[in-house]
């Protein structure tokens, strides 16, 4: 994120809520936490999470040092308050604290330092994959989000983001600019799930899933037997 983006914020429409989206646009840590929460719940719910956490902490933004040092049981309870921050608030509270602890240890608590100074998309992807809770797919989606919405574009960022990098596609959070694009991304995800389900039911998939039978040995004459 360049200096102007950090100072004035950027326009984000992931939570579909003005206050929550404004926080995502101005806070690198909020954006990372929102991406972390984006699993097994609707996207708007996940990306509203950082604003909910900040409000319950009595703050205007998230602080990695404060969250990492928070009592784990109390933090889990904070995320579990109704309405809960996530479908699985206890496990996600643990992941959020692990992420913040990693940022404190490796980046001085500054989330934007994860992408600051990354010379290539591959380097940035490696940094993102090293974050707790960020696998290959989540790291690629966030890399695409940084490039498309935050202006963080190291050399080769589109290629490093894989299928989420191209322009004019609707595949992930990186492609959402409003309700219309959100609906397109949601439709794409539903189609992908349906295709994966159909593939899993195919005869070829069933055969591959079936355990192979061990070949039957035919007893032979023992060596040297008469």
N, C-alpha and C positions, 0 to 999 in steps of 0.2 A: 504494500500500500504506500503510495507516495505521500509527501507531506500535506498536499492540499486535501487529499481524501481523508487523511487522519484528522485534519483540523475542522473541515466542514461537513464531513460525512458524505456518504453516497446514497443514492436512492435504491432501496431494497424493498421487495414486495413478497417476501417469503412467508411471513406470518399472517399477512393480510390484515394486519392491525397496525395503525399508524405509530403508536408508541413502541411496540415491540420491534417493528421494522426499523424505526429510527435508531434504536439501540444497536441492532445488527449492523446498520450502516456506519455507525461511528465507533463501534467497539470491536476490535479484532478478537478479543477473548469471547465476547458474546457470539460472534459468528462461528468460532470454533466449537463452542459448547452447543450451539444450535445444530451444527452438523453432527456432532457426537450423538445428540438425542434423536436424530432423524433415522429411526428404525422402529418398526413394529407399531408405529402410530402415524396418523395423518401428518403431512408435512407442516401444516399450519400450527398444529399442536406442538410439534417438536421445536419449531423456530420461535414460538412464543415463550418457550421455557426460560431462556436467559432473562427476559424482562420479569417474569414471575419470580425467579430466584432473586434477582436484584431487589425487587420490591420487598420480598419477605426478609431480606437481609437489611432492609432500611437504607439502601444505597441507590444511586442513579446508574451505577455500572457494576460490572463484576470485577473482582480483584483476586488474582490467582493466589497471592500470598494468604489472604484472608480465608479463602475457600479451602486451600490445602491444609491450613492450621485448624479448621473448624472441627469440633467434636463429631466423629463419624455418625454416631447415633442421632445426634441433634440435627445434623445435616440431612440425614435420611428422613427424619421426621418432618423437616422443613419442606422437602420435596413431596412428601406424602400428604400434606395438608390439602383439603379439598378447595378447589379442584387440583388434583395431582398434576405434577409437572410432566409425568410420563405414565404409561400403563404399568411399568415396573419401576416405581420411584426408588425403591431401596437399592436395587442393583445399579440403576443409572446414577444415583447419588454417589455410589462408590466409584463409578467410572469418571464422573466429573471431578471428583477429588483426586483421582489418580492422574488425570490429565493436567490439573492445575499443579500438582506436586512435580510432575515432569517439567512443566514450563518454568517453575521456580528453580529447579535444579539445573536445567540446561540453558534457559534463556532469561534468567533473572526475573521471571514472572511476566515478561513482555511477550504476548502472543504474536505480535507483528514481527518479532525477531525471527520467527520460524521461516518467514518468506523474505525478510530483508536480506539483501546481499546474495540471494541464490542466483547464480549465473545462468543456469539452464533449467529447463523444465524437469529434466531427469533428476537433477540435484534437489529441486524443490519437492518432487514426488517422494524421493527418499526421506527427506525430513518429515514430511507428512505421515508417511507409513510408519515412522518410528514413534509417532505419538500414540499413547495408550488409547485403545478403542478404534484406531484408524487402520482398517485393512486396505487392500489394494483398491477395491471399488470406492470406498468412502474417500480415500486419499485422492483418487482421480476426480471424483465429483467436486471435492473442495478445491482442487487445483483449477478445474474448469470454472468454478464460481469466482475464484480470485481473478482469473484472466478476463472473464466476460463481464463481471459486475464491479470489481474493485480496481481494475487496471493494473493488476500485478501480472506482468507478461514477460518472464524471462525467455530467452531463446529456446525454441522448441516446446513451448508450454502446451500447445494444442496436441502435438504428437504424444507428449507424456500423459496427457489427460485421456488418451485412448478414444473410445467412442463418445465420450462426453465433451471432447474438445471442439468438434466442428461447429461452425456458425449455422444458424437457421435450422436447428434441430430442437426437439422438445423431448428430452430424455431424462432430465434431472433438475435438481434445485438450481443449477447454474443457468437454466434457460427460462426461469420464471421472472416475468416483469409485471404481472398482473393477473386478474382472475381468468382471462382467456387462455394465457399460456399455462397457467396452473392446471386448467382443465385438460389441455393437450398433453401435458406431462403425465397427469394422472391416467389418461386414456392409454398412453404408451406403456406405463407400468402394468396396467391391467392386461394389455395385450401380451406383454412379455411373460406375465405370470401364467396366462392361459396357454401360451405356446410351450412353456416349460412343463406345465401339467400334462399337456397332450403328449409331449415327447416322453415323459416318464411312463405313460401308459402304453407306449408303442411296443409291439412285439420285440423289436430289437433291444429296447431298453430292458424289457422283462428278462430276455435271454441273458443279457449282460449282467443283470443283478442276480441271476440264479447261480448257485455255487457249482463249479465244475466238478464232475465226477472223476474220482481218481481212477486211472487205468487199472484193469484187473490183471494181476500177475498170474501167469500160467506156470505152475510148478515145473521145474526142469530137473533133469538128473543131476545129482550132486557130482561135483568134479571128482573124478577118480573112481566113481562108483562102478561096479561091474554088473 
